[in-house]
Structures are given as structure tokens and as C-alpha cells.
Amino acid sequence: MAMAEDHASFRIPSMDTLFLQREFGGLHLLATRMRARVDRRGIVSPHL
């Protein structure tokens, strides 16, 4: 609760960030349901 009351350090993420998080969550759920095996590290590491 203290973090929510401290408006100087806490900001609501932008809508783009929230939608991206939602997309990744949906993709994860879909891949899990399909029992897909994905090399996430291989996909993400070139971009980091």
C-alpha cells in the first residue's frame, strides 16, 4: 500500500506496455495448450 501512495516513484505503465504484456501472456497460454516446445532463450537473446 505504501508504494501505491507514493506517487513520485510509482507510475502506471503505458497502454502499449500493458497490451504487450497481455499478448505475451496469451501466446504463452496458447503454446502451453498446444504443448509446444519453444527455444525462448534462442529467440530473445539476440535482442538483449
JONORZI-V101743 format. One record per residue. OMEGA is omega in whole degrees, -180 to 180 (NA if undefined). NEAR is the number of other C-alpha atoms within 10 Angstrom. D_CENTER is the distance of its C-alpha to the mean C-alpha in Angstrom with 1 decimal. Layout:
BEGIN
omega = {OMEGA | OMEGA}
near = {NEAR | NEAR}
d_center = {D_CENTER | D_CENTER}
END
This chain:
BEGIN
omega = {-178 | -180 | 180 | -180 | -179 | -175 | -179 | -176 | -176 | 176 | 175 | -180 | 179 | -179 | 178 | 179 | 180 | 179 | 177 | 179 | -180 | 178 | 180 | 178 | 179 | 178 | 179 | 180 | 179 | 179 | 178 | -180 | 180 | -177 | -180 | 175 | -174 | 177 | -177 | -180 | 179 | 180 | -172 | -172 | 178 | -177 | -179 | NA}
near = {5 | 6 | 9 | 11 | 9 | 10 | 10 | 8 | 8 | 10 | 9 | 9 | 8 | 8 | 9 | 9 | 11 | 11 | 11 | 11 | 12 | 12 | 12 | 11 | 12 | 12 | 12 | 13 | 12 | 12 | 13 | 11 | 9 | 9 | 9 | 10 | 8 | 9 | 8 | 8 | 8 | 9 | 9 | 9 | 8 | 7 | 6 | 4}
d_center = {22.9 | 24.2 | 20.9 | 20.6 | 24.2 | 23.9 | 23.0 | 23.7 | 20.7 | 18.1 | 16.7 | 14.6 | 11.7 | 12.8 | 12.5 | 11.1 | 8.0 | 7.8 | 8.7 | 6.3 | 3.4 | 6.6 | 7.7 | 5.6 | 6.6 | 9.9 | 10.4 | 10.0 | 12.5 | 14.7 | 15.0 | 15.8 | 18.4 | 19.9 | 20.0 | 18.8 | 18.9 | 16.6 | 17.0 | 13.4 | 15.1 | 17.5 | 15.1 | 12.9 | 15.9 | 17.9 | 15.3 | 15.1}
END
